Amino acid sequence: MSSANSDKFGPPKRFQDTSESVWVEYVALALKHKPKVNLGQGFPDYAPPHYVTEALSEVSHGNHLLNQYTRGFGHPRLVQAIAKLYSHLIGREINPNTEVLVTVGAYQSLYSAITGHVDDGDEVIIIEPFYDCYYDQIKSAGGVVRSIALKPTKSGVLSAADWKLDPVEFEKLFNEKTKAIILNTPHNPLGKVFKLDELEMIADLCKKWNVLVISDEVYEHMVFEPAKHIRINTLPGMWERTITIGSAGKTFSVTGWKLGWSYGPANLLRNLQLVHQNAVYTCATPLQEATAMAFEFELTRLNSSESFFKSLAVELTDKRDYMAKFLTETGFQVTLPEAGYFMIADWSHNADKVDLSSESDEFKDYRFTKWMTKNISLQGIPPSAFYTKPNKHLGENYIRFCYIKNDETLHDAAKILKDWYSK
């Protein structure tokens, strides 16, 4: 018998331009160099709300059937809770059994939505910078990526709101081949919250060209005053063409639970269900039960300042402002987020303080972030990872930091940068 042919068993053509993700690469980088402060990946380094973890503890010692398979498209108690929450938030009665799908994180919701709706040659619009899996998931489904970049509309001190789409350029992307657009609001990594006029522009073009909206809203509860999160599915004529995606990991600060959901009209969710049932079939029952309990608790205090959905945004506002202060004091030019827990900062004014010749990556932000990890023990993420190849230069002067961290962690980051800057 002949040995295996490496070409025959290589990746299919749709994966051949897919490289190692920035997360895989930078987790390995952190494991090797062990930076004192890692502000790269987006997760808290402190405990989630007590009632969330107590719910899981209660589940693990409770009904033994909760350790077995549950309903494939979502644990009954959880889909009921999700439907109840969003029915309240969008002012439309959502059917828990046909209009909600529970997935392995928002990541799988994205995958199921893209794989379930995109066919060979379909064009999908993405807005740069974008969460990196959008691109590869579209390509793996046989789709064609059409992209447009958000760009700052002024110089100097920036808010995320200052990054905008060119409406003329945006309209030119739409045609008969356009199948879908992926909208991310609140936005990662900018922290931008799309305003009503921006959403109306998107909605009008989607209705004109009969385009599906996949709305990634995982940071929906982390919006800072005075910004307001508007769900595009509440705009006239948009419910019937929108799939909205959420995340328990982001909502309750339990990213390791890897639990997410999609909601929208039954006819659109049907395609996601077909992908889901042939990929993972069902999600972990105990985690779904505990998440349902957490939602039920929050539903009793939605209008209270004690609601985690409100208190987390207040807490993050202080952390955001502290990070903006110490970055500005150390020569970075920040874009102040309106939401989420990431901040991008222009490091180019500090370029003369570093010798990047030891790093061989093509893009400057990769070289800079790796230099920082190895030389001053602080890790961030290179934003060029969130652009298509022709536009990667737009992200090269920036670095992305995460600020949903203990105050002590942020103080340590500030000290590292101030010590470095002073030298």
C-alpha positions in Angstrom: 0.0 0.0 0.0 1.4 3.4 -1.0 1.9 6.1 1.6 -0.7 8.8 2.0 -0.5 11.6 -0.6 0.0 14.9 1.3 -1.7 16.8 -1.6 -4.7 14.5 -1.6 -5.2 14.9 2.1 -4.5 18.6 2.2 -7.1 21.3 3.0 -9.9 21.8 0.4 -9.5 24.9 -1.8 -11.9 27.0 0.3 -9.5 26.7 3.2 -6.2 27.2 1.4 -6.0 30.9 2.1 -6.9 30.4 5.8 -3.9 30.9 8.1 -3.5 30.4 11.9 -5.8 32.8 13.7 -4.4 35.6 15.8 -5.9 34.0 18.9 -4.1 30.7 18.4 -0.8 32.6 17.6 -1.1 35.0 20.6 -2.1 32.4 23.1 1.0 30.5 22.1 3.0 33.7 22.4 1.7 34.3 25.9 2.4 30.7 27.0 6.0 30.9 25.8 6.9 34.4 27.1 4.5 34.7 30.1 3.9 38.4 30.0 3.3 40.0 33.4 0.1 41.6 32.1 -2.0 40.1 29.3 -4.5 42.6 27.9 -4.9 40.7 24.7 -7.8 38.3 24.8 -11.2 39.5 25.9 -12.2 38.0 29.1 -12.4 39.1 32.7 -9.7 38.1 35.2 -12.2 38.3 38.1 -15.2 36.4 39.2 -18.6 36.6 37.4 -21.8 37.5 39.4 -22.2 35.2 42.3 -25.7 34.2 41.3 -24.4 32.8 38.0 -21.8 30.5 39.4 -24.2 29.5 42.3 -26.8 28.5 39.7 -24.3 26.1 38.1 -23.3 24.7 41.5 -27.0 24.2 42.3 -27.6 22.4 38.9 -24.6 20.1 39.4 -26.1 18.9 42.7 -29.7 18.8 41.6 -31.8 16.9 39.2 -29.6 14.1 37.7 -31.4 14.4 34.4 -29.8 17.7 33.9 -26.6 15.8 33.2 -28.1 14.2 30.1 -29.0 15.4 26.6 -31.6 18.1 26.3 -33.6 19.5 23.4 -31.3 20.0 20.4 -32.2 23.5 19.5 -32.0 24.8 23.0 -32.8 23.7 26.5 -36.6 24.4 27.1 -36.0 26.6 30.2 -33.3 28.6 28.5 -35.1 29.3 25.2 -38.1 30.4 27.3 -35.9 32.9 29.2 -34.2 34.2 26.1 -37.5 34.7 24.3 -39.0 36.5 27.3 -36.0 38.9 27.5 -35.9 39.8 23.9 -39.7 40.0 23.6 -39.4 42.8 26.2 -36.4 44.5 24.6 -37.7 44.6 21.0 -41.4 44.9 21.7 -42.3 41.8 19.7 -43.5 38.4 20.9 -40.8 35.8 20.2 -41.6 32.1 19.9 -39.1 30.3 22.1 -39.4 27.0 20.1 -39.1 28.3 16.6 -37.4 31.7 16.8 -34.5 31.0 19.2 -31.5 28.7 18.7 -28.9 28.0 21.4 -25.4 27.4 20.2 -21.8 26.7 21.3 -21.0 30.3 21.8 -21.9 33.2 19.6 -19.1 31.8 17.4 -21.2 28.8 16.4 -24.2 31.1 15.9 -22.1 33.0 13.4 -20.9 29.8 11.7 -24.4 28.4 11.5 -25.9 31.6 10.1 -23.2 32.0 7.5 -23.0 28.3 6.5 -26.8 28.0 6.6 -27.5 30.9 4.3 -24.4 31.5 2.1 -24.0 29.5 -1.1 -21.2 29.4 -3.7 -20.7 32.8 -5.2 -22.9 34.7 -2.8 -21.5 38.0 -1.8 -21.3 38.9 1.9 -20.5 42.4 3.1 -18.3 42.9 6.2 -17.3 46.1 7.9 -13.7 46.5 8.7 -12.2 46.1 11.3 -14.2 42.9 11.9 -14.0 39.9 14.2 -11.6 37.7 12.3 -13.8 34.6 12.0 -16.2 36.4 9.7 -13.9 36.3 6.8 -12.9 32.6 7.0 -16.4 31.5 7.7 -17.7 33.2 4.6 -14.9 31.8 2.5 -15.5 28.3 3.9 -19.1 28.5 2.9 -18.1 29.3 -0.7 -19.0 33.0 -0.3 -17.3 36.1 -1.7 -16.2 38.7 0.8 -16.9 42.3 0.0 -15.5 44.7 2.6 -15.6 48.4 3.6 -13.6 50.1 6.3 -14.8 52.4 9.0 -12.4 55.3 9.1 -11.9 58.2 11.5 -13.5 61.4 10.2 -11.2 63.7 12.1 -7.8 63.7 13.7 -6.7 64.3 17.3 -8.8 63.1 20.2 -11.2 60.4 18.9 -14.4 58.8 20.0 -15.5 55.5 18.5 -18.4 57.5 17.1 -15.9 59.3 14.9 -15.2 56.1 12.9 -17.8 56.1 10.1 -18.7 54.4 6.8 -18.5 56.3 3.5 -22.1 56.2 2.4 -21.3 56.4 -1.4 -18.7 53.7 -1.1 -21.0 51.6 1.0 -23.9 51.7 -1.4 -21.6 50.6 -4.3 -21.1 47.2 -2.5 -24.7 46.2 -3.0 -25.9 44.3 -6.1 -27.9 41.3 -7.2 -25.3 38.9 -5.8 -25.3 40.4 -2.3 -26.7 37.7 0.0 -25.9 39.1 3.4 -24.2 41.8 5.5 -22.6 41.1 8.9 -23.3 44.0 11.3 -21.4 44.2 14.6 -22.9 46.7 17.0 -21.7 47.5 19.7 -18.5 47.0 17.7 -15.3 45.0 18.4 -12.6 46.3 18.4 -13.6 50.0 18.1 -16.3 50.1 20.7 -18.6 51.9 18.2 -22.3 52.0 18.7 -24.0 52.5 15.4 -26.4 55.4 15.5 -30.0 55.4 14.1 -29.1 57.2 10.9 -26.3 54.7 10.2 -28.6 51.8 10.9 -31.3 53.3 8.7 -28.8 53.6 5.8 -27.9 49.9 6.2 -31.5 48.9 6.5 -32.7 50.8 3.5 -30.0 49.2 1.3 -30.8 45.7 2.7 -34.5 46.2 1.9 -33.7 47.6 -1.6 -31.5 44.6 -2.5 -33.3 41.9 -0.4 -30.2 41.3 1.7 -30.0 39.3 5.0 -28.6 41.0 8.1 -26.5 38.9 10.5 -26.3 41.2 13.5 -23.6 40.3 16.0 -24.7 42.1 19.2 -22.7 40.2 21.9 -21.7 43.5 23.7 -25.3 44.7 23.8 -25.4 45.3 27.6 -22.0 47.1 27.8 -23.0 50.5 26.4 -21.8 53.7 28.1 -23.9 56.8 28.6 -25.0 58.7 26.6 -24.7 56.1 23.8 -27.8 53.9 23.2 -27.8 50.5 21.6 -30.5 50.2 18.8 -31.3 46.7 17.6 -31.6 46.8 13.8 -34.3 44.2 13.9 -36.6 46.9 15.5 -36.4 49.1 12.4 -39.4 49.0 10.0 -39.2 46.0 7.7 -36.1 44.5 9.3 -37.3 41.8 11.7 -38.1 39.5 8.7 -34.6 39.8 7.3 -32.4 39.8 10.5 -30.7 37.1 12.5 -29.5 38.5 15.8 -26.7 36.9 17.8 -26.0 37.0 21.6 -23.5 35.5 24.0 -23.8 34.2 27.6 -20.1 34.5 27.9 -20.2 38.3 27.3 -23.6 38.9 29.0 -22.6 37.2 32.3 -18.8 37.3 32.1 -18.4 33.6 31.7 -16.6 33.3 28.4 -15.5 29.7 29.3 -19.1 28.5 29.2 -19.1 28.9 25.4 -22.9 29.4 25.2 -24.6 31.7 22.7 -27.8 32.1 20.8 -29.5 33.3 17.6 -33.0 34.7 17.4 -35.1 35.8 14.5 -38.0 34.7 12.3 -38.5 31.0 12.1 -37.9 30.7 8.4 -34.5 32.2 8.7 -33.5 30.2 11.8 -34.5 26.9 10.0 -31.3 27.0 8.0 -29.2 27.5 11.2 -31.0 24.6 12.9 -30.1 22.3 10.0 -26.4 23.2 10.4 -26.6 22.9 14.2 -28.2 19.5 14.2 -25.6 18.1 11.9 -22.6 19.7 13.7 -23.1 19.7 17.5 -26.7 18.6 17.8 -27.1 20.1 21.3 -25.2 22.2 23.9 -24.3 21.3 27.4 -27.4 20.8 29.5 -26.1 22.0 32.9 -24.7 25.2 31.4 -28.0 25.9 29.7 -30.0 25.3 32.9 -27.7 27.6 34.9 -27.8 30.3 32.2 -31.6 30.1 32.2 -31.6 30.6 36.0 -29.3 33.7 35.6 -31.6 35.2 33.0 -34.6 34.5 35.2 -32.9 36.4 38.0 -32.0 39.3 35.8 -35.6 39.5 34.4 -36.8 40.3 37.9 -34.7 43.4 38.1 -34.3 44.7 34.5 -35.3 48.2 35.6 -33.1 48.3 38.7 -29.7 49.9 38.9 -28.6 46.6 40.5 -29.2 44.7 37.3 -25.9 43.3 36.1 -26.9 44.5 32.6 -26.7 48.0 34.0 -24.0 47.8 36.7 -21.4 46.2 34.4 -21.6 49.2 32.0 -21.0 51.6 34.9 -18.1 49.5 36.2 -16.5 49.3 32.7 -16.9 53.1 32.2 -14.4 53.7 35.0 -12.0 51.1 33.7 -12.2 52.5 30.2 -11.5 56.0 31.5 -8.5 54.8 33.6 -7.0 53.0 30.6 -7.5 56.0 28.3 -5.7 58.1 30.9 -2.6 56.0 31.3 -2.4 55.3 27.6 -2.6 59.0 26.7 0.1 59.7 29.4 2.4 57.3 27.8 2.3 58.6 24.2 -0.6 56.6 22.8 -3.5 58.2 21.0 -6.7 56.4 22.0 -10.1 56.0 20.4 -12.5 56.2 23.4 -15.0 53.4 23.1 -18.8 53.9 23.5 -19.3 50.3 24.5 -17.7 46.9 25.0 -14.4 46.2 26.7 -11.7 46.9 24.1 -9.8 50.0 23.3 -7.6 50.6 20.3 -4.7 53.0 20.6 -2.4 54.5 18.0 1.2 53.7 19.0 2.9 55.3 16.0 4.0 58.3 18.1 6.1 55.9 20.2 7.7 54.2 17.2 11.0 55.9 17.9 11.1 54.2 21.3 11.3 50.6 19.9 13.6 48.6 17.7 11.4 46.2 15.8 14.2 44.7 13.7 14.1 41.5 15.8 10.6 40.8 14.6 10.0 39.5 11.1 6.2 39.8 10.7 4.9 41.5 7.6 2.7 44.1 9.5 4.0 46.6 11.9 1.4 46.0 14.6 2.3 42.4 14.8 6.0 43.3 15.2 5.1 45.9 17.8 2.8 43.7 19.9 5.3 40.9 19.9 8.1 43.2 20.8 6.0 44.5 23.8 5.3 40.9 24.9 8.9 39.9 24.9 10.6 43.1 26.1 8.3 44.9 28.5 6.0 42.0 29.5 2.7 43.5 28.3 0.6 41.9 25.6 -2.0 43.4 23.3 -3.5 42.3 20.0 -2.6 43.6 16.5 -5.7 45.1 14.9 -4.5 44.4 11.3 -5.8 40.8 12.0 -9.3 42.4 11.7 -8.8 43.6 8.2 -8.8 42.0 4.7 -5.3 41.9 3.1 -5.7 45.1 1.0 -6.7 47.1 4.0 -4.4 45.7 6.7 -2.3 48.8 6.5 -5.2 50.7 8.1 -4.7 48.8 11.4 -0.9 48.8 11.5 -0.5 51.9 13.7 -2.9 50.5 16.4 -2.9 48.1 19.2 -6.0 46.6 20.9 -6.1 46.4 24.7 -8.8 44.7 26.9 -9.9 46.6 30.0 -12.4 44.2 31.6 -9.7 43.4 34.2 -9.1 43.8 37.9 -8.0 47.3 38.9 -4.8 45.8 40.1 -4.1 44.3 36.6 -4.8 47.7 35.0 -2.5 49.4 37.5 0.2 47.0 36.7 -0.2 47.7 33.0 -0.1 51.4 33.7 3.2 51.0 35.7 4.8 48.9 32.9 4.0 51.6 30.3 5.0 54.5 32.5 8.3 52.9 33.4 9.0 52.1 29.7 7.9 55.6 28.5 10.0 57.4 31.1 13.2 55.7 29.7 
